Amino acid sequence: MPIVSLHHRSKRLEVLKTGLRELSLGEVVDQQLAYRCHTSDLYCYASSETGGPLPATWDGESAPEIVPLWECELSLLALRDEEFVEIDYEDLEDLTVIARSEQGMLAYLFFYLVEDLGGAQHLKQGTHDSESLLRLNGQLRFEYLEDIIDFQRRSGSEINCHDLLLNYTRSIP
């Protein structure tokens, strides 16, 4: 599975319809995104122009192409065919399908942004953080913000929260 070259990455991102393209290209700048959506100097391109430290088993000609979106700590979030995936750099064979739609990918991102801001209860108090989140929501054209806030309030503390979140984000059309 080849990673698209850095040179061709922006061309491959043109298929995205929401603000994901702009976000992936670093054109959406917001303090809340600094940790979750690191777009400059992507580690996956550290070894060569065509990609970094990915398993040899991913490099077959029939393997789907990986288009990097952004990194968060030791994970790469990417587009693979029509799925959005997360690749763990510490276990490269660990590829998780996050969503099958742009809105699902945004739901995944916004769930963690809400969590970073102290959770759904904190946002309901009408702080500056909620205004910033609403502005970012409009900029990225995310359609499920209220739903993801409600989901975070209901399931954010569940022991299997991540699995519940993946079931939710994969189901969004």
C-alpha positions as CSV (number, residue, x, y, z in Angstrom):
1,M,0.0,0.0,0.0
2,P,1.9,3.0,-1.2
3,I,1.6,6.3,0.6
4,V,1.1,9.0,-2.0
5,S,4.1,11.2,-2.5
6,L,4.2,14.6,-0.7
7,H,4.1,16.2,-4.2
8,H,0.9,14.4,-5.1
9,R,-0.8,14.6,-1.7
10,S,-2.7,17.9,-2.3
11,K,-4.0,16.6,-5.6
12,R,-5.4,13.5,-4.0
13,L,-7.1,15.5,-1.3
14,E,-9.2,17.4,-3.8
15,V,-11.8,14.6,-3.7
16,L,-12.8,15.8,-0.2
17,K,-15.9,18.0,-0.1
18,T,-16.0,19.3,3.5
19,G,-13.4,21.3,5.3
20,L,-11.3,18.1,5.6
21,R,-9.2,19.1,2.6
22,E,-8.4,22.6,4.0
23,L,-7.7,21.1,7.4
24,S,-5.4,18.5,5.9
25,L,-3.5,21.1,4.0
26,G,-3.0,23.2,7.1
27,E,-5.3,26.0,5.8
28,V,-7.6,25.8,8.9
29,V,-5.7,27.3,11.8
30,D,-7.2,27.0,15.3
31,Q,-5.6,26.5,18.6
32,Q,-7.9,23.6,19.4
33,L,-6.5,21.7,16.4
34,A,-2.8,22.1,17.2
35,Y,-2.6,18.7,19.1
36,R,-5.2,16.7,17.2
37,C,-4.3,17.7,13.6
38,H,-0.6,18.2,13.1
39,T,-0.1,18.8,9.4
40,S,3.4,20.2,9.0
41,D,6.4,17.9,8.7
42,L,4.4,14.7,8.6
43,Y,6.4,11.8,10.0
44,C,5.2,9.5,7.3
45,Y,7.3,11.5,4.8
46,A,10.4,11.6,7.1
47,S,12.2,8.7,5.4
48,S,11.7,9.6,1.8
49,E,9.5,11.5,-0.6
50,T,7.2,8.6,-1.2
51,G,6.6,7.8,2.5
52,G,8.1,6.8,5.7
53,P,8.3,3.7,8.0
54,L,5.5,1.6,6.8
55,P,5.5,-2.2,6.7
56,A,6.7,-3.9,3.5
57,T,3.4,-5.9,3.5
58,W,1.6,-2.6,2.7
59,D,3.7,-1.9,-0.4
60,G,2.1,-4.3,-2.9
61,E,0.9,-2.9,-6.2
62,S,-2.7,-4.0,-5.5
63,A,-2.7,-2.4,-2.0
64,P,-4.9,0.7,-1.7
65,E,-3.2,4.0,-1.8
66,I,-2.8,5.9,1.5
67,V,-3.4,9.7,1.5
68,P,-2.1,11.2,4.7
69,L,-4.5,13.8,6.3
70,W,-2.7,14.7,9.6
71,E,-0.9,13.2,12.6
72,C,-1.8,13.1,16.2
73,E,1.0,12.1,18.5
74,L,2.1,8.7,17.2
75,S,-0.8,8.2,14.8
76,L,-1.4,9.0,11.2
77,L,-4.9,9.7,10.1
78,A,-5.4,9.0,6.4
79,L,-7.7,8.4,3.5
80,R,-7.6,4.9,2.1
81,D,-9.9,4.4,-0.9
82,E,-13.2,5.6,0.6
83,E,-12.4,4.9,4.2
84,F,-10.7,7.0,6.8
85,V,-8.1,5.1,8.8
86,E,-5.8,5.6,11.8
87,I,-2.3,4.0,11.7
88,D,-0.4,3.6,14.9
89,Y,3.3,4.3,14.4
90,E,4.2,2.1,17.3
91,D,2.4,-0.8,15.8
92,L,2.3,-0.2,12.0
93,E,0.2,-3.3,11.4
94,D,-2.5,-1.8,13.6
95,L,-4.8,0.0,11.1
96,T,-8.2,1.1,12.4
97,V,-11.0,2.1,10.1
98,I,-12.5,5.2,11.7
99,A,-15.1,6.2,9.3
100,R,-16.5,5.6,5.8
101,S,-17.6,9.2,5.2
102,E,-16.2,12.7,5.7
103,Q,-18.8,13.5,8.2
104,G,-17.9,10.3,10.1
105,M,-14.2,11.4,10.2
106,L,-15.2,14.9,11.4
107,A,-17.4,13.2,14.1
108,Y,-14.3,11.3,15.3
109,L,-12.3,14.5,15.4
110,F,-15.0,16.6,17.1
111,F,-15.5,13.9,19.8
112,Y,-11.9,14.3,20.9
113,L,-12.0,18.1,20.6
114,V,-15.0,18.1,22.9
115,E,-13.1,15.8,25.3
116,D,-10.0,18.0,25.1
117,L,-12.2,21.0,26.1
118,G,-13.3,19.2,29.3
119,G,-16.3,17.3,28.0
120,A,-19.9,18.0,27.0
121,Q,-20.9,19.3,30.4
122,H,-18.2,22.0,30.2
123,L,-19.4,23.1,26.8
124,K,-23.0,23.4,27.8
125,Q,-22.0,26.1,30.2
126,G,-21.5,28.5,27.3
127,T,-17.8,29.2,27.7
128,H,-15.4,30.8,25.2
129,D,-14.4,27.3,24.2
130,S,-17.9,26.5,23.0
131,E,-17.9,29.6,20.8
132,S,-14.6,28.6,19.3
133,L,-15.8,25.0,18.7
134,L,-19.0,26.4,17.0
135,R,-16.8,28.6,14.7
136,L,-14.6,25.6,13.8
137,N,-17.7,23.5,13.2
138,G,-19.0,26.0,10.7
139,Q,-15.6,26.3,9.0
140,L,-15.3,22.6,8.5
141,R,-19.0,22.2,7.6
142,F,-19.6,19.4,10.2
143,E,-23.3,18.5,10.4
144,Y,-23.4,16.4,13.6
145,L,-22.0,18.6,16.3
146,E,-25.0,18.4,18.6
147,D,-25.1,14.7,18.1
148,I,-21.5,14.2,18.9
149,I,-21.7,16.4,22.0
150,D,-24.7,14.3,23.2
151,F,-22.8,11.1,22.4
152,Q,-19.8,12.4,24.4
153,R,-22.0,13.2,27.3
154,R,-23.7,9.8,27.3
155,S,-20.7,7.6,26.4
156,G,-17.5,9.6,27.1
157,S,-16.9,7.8,30.4
158,E,-17.8,4.3,29.3
159,I,-15.0,1.8,29.5
160,N,-15.7,0.8,25.9
161,C,-16.1,4.4,24.7
162,H,-13.6,4.0,21.8
163,D,-15.5,1.0,20.4
164,L,-18.8,2.8,20.7
165,L,-17.4,5.8,19.0
166,L,-16.0,3.8,16.1
167,N,-19.4,2.1,15.7
168,Y,-21.0,5.5,15.6
169,T,-18.6,7.2,13.2
170,R,-18.6,4.3,10.8
171,S,-22.4,4.5,10.6
172,I,-22.5,8.1,9.5
173,P,-23.3,8.4,5.8
